[in-house]
Every structure is written in structure tokens, then in C-alpha cells.
Amino acid sequence: MFVAPEPDPSVLAPKKGGQLYLTGKRVFDIVFSLIVCVLLAIPAAVVCLAIALESPGNPFFRQERIGKDGRVIRIFKLRTMVSDAHSNPEKYLSVEQLATWQREQKVDDDPRITRIGHFLRRTSLDEVPQFINVLMGDLSVIGPRPVTLAETYEFGTARDEFLSCKPGITGWWQVTNRNESTWADGSRQLIELFYVRHASFALDVRIFVRTFKTMFIDRSGR
């Protein structure tokens, strides 16, 4: 079981914000999400049509995740896989890939991803519908990655601490070494706990800027 290290006050990181920070964060969440929903409504409709034409089925996909204080939430995403990817994973994955997916919820070179799905994932556009979840209060724009019930137990002694923070569309894990960190070696837990312990205006600004850099600069240069 993962045993979380005690908070280290000597770490060079922003001090965790208080009630003023939380109030400002919620105001930003609402305003920013409304702007995104208005600006991307028509492009999202076009993408939904493209998804349905390539792979029959609902272009939207809902995932059950665990939110703040352990509350069950259902987040919206644009579908990037074939419609039965989650109901019949063994149909597409090898035994080794299936074991990896069940543990990490991700697989390298996943054969279930459609062509347009690859584009949506590279640009993170598949997560645009989650701004609806932000408006509903289930998510924040910035926060820890939403996880499944089973994944919450990966945090071991820090499970309650992790669940004290509202999950987000983007976060510290997404803009750091997301592809290298795993539950097995504890690096994923440490990254998420870093945000929980230092959530503040300063850290959120860094994540916000890095998110756009990752989306439009790093990926455009590949």
C-alpha cells in the first residue's frame, strides 16, 4: 500500500490558498467555462458529426469518476474510441495490453482509438464537454485528474487527503511527466498530492499556462 510522505514545509512551492482562493477559483471556473462553451459550440457540433460518421454510436461518452469528498460524478467527453471499447476491451486488446489498461487505465498504441480520436486526444479537444461538468460544480478547470473508485485506493494513507480537493480538467499531472508516472511506483500519487497540498493562485497560473504550451507548442512541434 502506498504510504504518503508527510508534508515538507521546506519544499519550494506556493503556500496552499484559503477561502479567498477557493471563491476566486469558482468564479474563474464559471466565467471561463461559459466562454469556452459559447465559442466552441459550433466546432464541437461538427466534431460530433465526424465522430458519428467514422464510428457509429453516441459521439458523447460519460465516465463514472469520484469527485470531492468521495462523491460519485459522471464526466462528459467526446468519444475517441470505438463504441464498445469499454464494454468489450478484450475484443481489441492483447492479454498484456488488457492487464495494463485495467491497472493504469491507459495503453500505448491503443487499437481502440479511432482516427479522429487520435486528433482529439493530441489536442485535448475530447475533454471540451467537461466544461459542462465545471458549470455543474463537479469539476474545476484546474485540479487533480478525476479517478475511478478503485484508483482512489492507490493513494493509500493519503486517500482522504486526495479526495479533499475537487478534480479538474487539467492539472499538475497533465503538464508534468504524465506519460512516465505510474501508480505502481508511486510517482503518480506524489504528483497529484503535490497539487492538493499547494493548490493556490500561483500554482494554478503555472498549470494554466503550461496547459496551452503543451496543447499548441509542444505538440505542434512533433
N, C-alpha and C positions, 0 to 999 in steps of 0.2 A: 504493500500500500504506500502511496505517495505521502511523505511527511514534509509538510511545508516548513521552510525556514522561518524563523521569527523576523518581523520587520527590522531592517537595519537602518537606523537614523543617519548613518554616515554615508549612505548611498547618495550620489549627486543626482537628485531627481526633484521635480516640483513637489511642494507640500500639498497634500490632499485638500481639495476645496471643501467649503462648508455649505450652509444653506443658501447663501447668495449665489454661489457657483451652480448649485442644483437648479435654482429658479431660473437663472440666466440660460442654463443649458436647455431647459424645457422650452423657453421662449424661442431660442435659436432653432430647436428641433421643429417646432410648429411652423415658423416662418420659412425656413429653408425647405422643408418638405412640401409646403404648399407651392412654392416657386417651382420646385422640380416637377411636381405633378402637373402643373399647368403647362410648363414648357415642353415636357416630354409626352404629353397625352397623345398627340397625333403620331409621332415617331413610334411610340410603343404599340399603337394600333397596327401600324404597318408591319412591325416585327412579329406581332401575334399572328398576322395573316401568313407571313413567311414560315413561321414555325408549324402552323397547321397544314400548310401545303407540303412541306417536306416530310413531316411525320404526323399522321392522323392522331387526333386526340386534343384534349384541352390544352391551349397554349400556356395556361397558368398552372402552377404547381404549388401545393401547400405542404409545408413540412411542420411536424409537431416538434416543438422545442420547449426548453424550460427557461422561463424568464425570471425576473427579480423575485426573490423570496420563495423560489420554487414553484411559481405559478406556471401552469401549462399554457403555452401560447402557440398559435399556428401562423407561421410567417409565409408571405406570398413571394413567389419567384416566377420568372419566365422559364418555361420548361426548356432545358438544354439537352435532355436525353430522350431516347425512345420512350413511348408512353408507359411501357411495362418494365422500365428499368429497375424500379424498386420492388415491384411485386414478384418479378422473376429474374433476379440478378444472376442466378446460376445458368440461365439461358445464354448469357453473353460473356460471363467471366470464367476464367480458369479457376481451378481449386485454390491456387496460390493467390490470385487476384481477389477471390471471394473472401479469403481469410483476412487479407489486408484491408479490404473495404469494411468488413464487419468490425475491425479494430479501429481504423483511423477515419472511416467514412470518406476516403479518397483513394484513388488508384491511378498510378501513372499510365498514360496511354489508354484510358478507359474506352473500350469499344462501344459503350452505350451512348456516348456523346454524339449528337448529330453535327452536320457541317455548320449550320447556323449556330448550334450550341457552342462550338469552339470559339466562334467570333464573340458571342455574348459573354463567354467566360473570360476571354482575353481582355475585354473592355469593361468587365464587371457590370454590363448592362442587364444581365439576368437578375440583378438584385434591385433594380429600379422599383418594382412593385412593393418592396419593403418599406418605402416611404409612406405607404398607406398604414403599415403597422406602427410607424413612428407617430402618425397623427392619432392613431387609436391608443397610443400610450404603451404599447407592448415593447417597443424598441426605442432606442435613442439613435441619432445619427452616428455617434461615436461611443463605443463601449466594447466589452469583451464579445467574442464570437458567440452567437447563440448555439447552445449544445443540446444534445439529447439527454434523456434522463440517465441512461447508462453512463454517458460521458461525465455527468456531474460527479459521479463517484470516483472518477480518475483524479479528482482534486484531493482525495483522502482527507487529511486533517483540516484542510482549508476549504472544504465543500461549502460550509455555511458562509464563510467569508466571500467566496466567489459569487454565491447567489445573492449577496447583499447589493450587488451592482446591476443595473439594468443593461442587458446586452445591446449591442449596436450593429449597424450595417457595416461599418468599417471600424478598425481598431488597431491597437499596438501590434497584435499578431500579424495582421494583414500587411502592415507596412515594414515589418522586420524580416525575419527569416522563416516565413510561414511554410516554405517548402521543405526546410530542413528540420523543423521542430516536430517532435512526436510525443504522444502520451507515454510511450514505453520508457523513454529516457528521462522524462520529467521536464524536458525543456518547454513543451507546450504549456504546461501548468505554470511554470515560472514566468513566462511571458504574459499570460493573462493576469496573474496575480500582481505583476508589476503595475499594470494599469489600475486594477482595483485599489491598490494601495497608494497610488499617486494621481488619481483622477482629478484634473484641475483644468482651468482655462489654458494654462501654458502647455500642458501635455496634449490637450485636445487640438490646439492650434497646430502643433507639430504633426499630429496624426492627419489632420485635415489637409495640410499642405503636402505631406508625403503621399497621401492617397491619390491626389491629382498627378503628382510626379510619377507614381507607379503606373497610373492608367494611361497617361498621354505622352510621357517622355521615355521612360524605361522600355515600355512595350513597343513604342513606335520605332525604337532603335534596334529591335531584334530582327 
